[in-house]
Structure formats: C-alpha cells, structure tokens
C-alpha cells in the first residue's frame, strides 16, 4: 500500500515551487505503487529532459 506521505511530499514540492527536488521526488514516487502518479511523473520526466519542468515549478508568477 502506498504511503500517504509520498503524495503529501510530492504535492508540497510542487506547490512550494521546489523544482530542484524533482529528481528525488520522482524517484520516491517510482518506489511506490502509485500508477496515476507514475503517469504524471512520466510527463515530468519528458519535460525534465528538455529542462522545462524545473523552471516551471520554480516560477512564482502566474
């Protein structure tokens, strides 16, 4: 069973704009049985490869 803390930590990382922590957050998600979150991080990884994701999560103005 997945840890509820994984969702909370990942959500906190995104909402507090901690893009530098994305690789560690993705690794934590992958370590758990979270299929829907796995699908989400697949997209993040594609953008991370293009270096777009970290800048977007760090961005404060909307």
N, C-alpha and C positions, 0 to 999 in steps of 0.2 A: 504494500500500500504506500502511495506517495506521501511524502511529508508535507503537511500544510505550510511549513516554514519555507519550503522551496518556492511556492507561489508568492508568499509574502516578501521574501528577499528579492526575488526577480522583479516583482512589481515595484518595490521600493527603489531598486536600482534604476528602473525606467522613469518613475515619477520624480525622483530626486536628481535626474539627469547625470547619472554616474556612468557615462559611456565607456570610460576607461576600464570598467569592471565587466563589460560584456563577455569577453572570452571566458572568464571564470564563471559567470552566471550561466552561460550556455553549457559549460562543462557540468555544472551542478544539475541542470535540467536533464541533460543526457543520461546522468547517472540514475535517474528515477523513471518509473513507469508513468510518463505523462504524455500520451500520444498527441493531444491537442497542442500542448506547449511545445512538443518536438516539432510539429508542423510550423509553428510560429518562429522558432529559432532557426529552422531551415532557411526561411526567408531572411532572417537577420544575418545568417552566415553568408548568404549570397551578397547582401549589401555590404557586409563587413569586408568581404574580399575586394569590393570596389571602394572601400574606405568611406562609404557614405553614411553608414549607420552610426558610428561613433560621433560624428559631427552632429547628426540629427538629435541624438539623445542628449548631447551636451548643450544644445541650443536652448536658450532661455526665452527668447521672444517668439511669439506665435503669430 
